[in-house]
Amino acid sequence: MAETDRTLERMRQDARDELAALIDLRCRLGEDPWEFLPDLPSVDEQVVATIREELIHSEDWRGLRARAYHPTARDGDVEKFEFQLLRQISLEHPDLSGAVWSMLGRVPTSW
């Protein structure tokens, strides 16, 4: 098994644990699982979100994000930045491509 496969499996297990903890917390708070479960990300979407968060704090992406989200940025700069970022994740982790492409249609401008 390649190193990236092991790393991806580790990230997936961490995402499962994180989602299980979130589900447990929301149930303990009295929320109805039938109401909130459909809104939760899949395990792979959670992994993509984690990788995305790590990347936007990296040296390579920090400046690009600042320019895209700056108040004087042009319309569409945020969407272009998010597309490029998610595309990079898909290229680096082909097994996550399905999750990346499903998330592209839901890129919020408030990330």
C-alpha positions, 0 to 999 in steps of 0.5 A: 500500500502506498504512503498516500493511500495510508495517509488517505485512509488515516484521514478518512478514519479521522473524518469518521471519528469527527463526524461520529462525535458531531452526531453524538453531540447533536443528539445529546443536545436533543436534535433529531438525527432525521433533521440534521444527518442529510446536511452532514458531509460525507466522510470524503467531503469531510476529508476534503474540507480538512485538506482545504483548511490546511492548504489555505493556511499554507504559504502557497495559498495564503496570499491567493486567498487574501486577494480573492476574499479582499473587499476590493476583489472582483466578482467571481474571484472567490469562486475561481480561488475555491475552484483552483483550490479544490481542483488541486486537492483532486489532482493530489488525491484522485480518490477524493475526486468524486467528493471534490466535484460534488462540493464544487457546486456548493462552494459558499462565498463565506468559507 
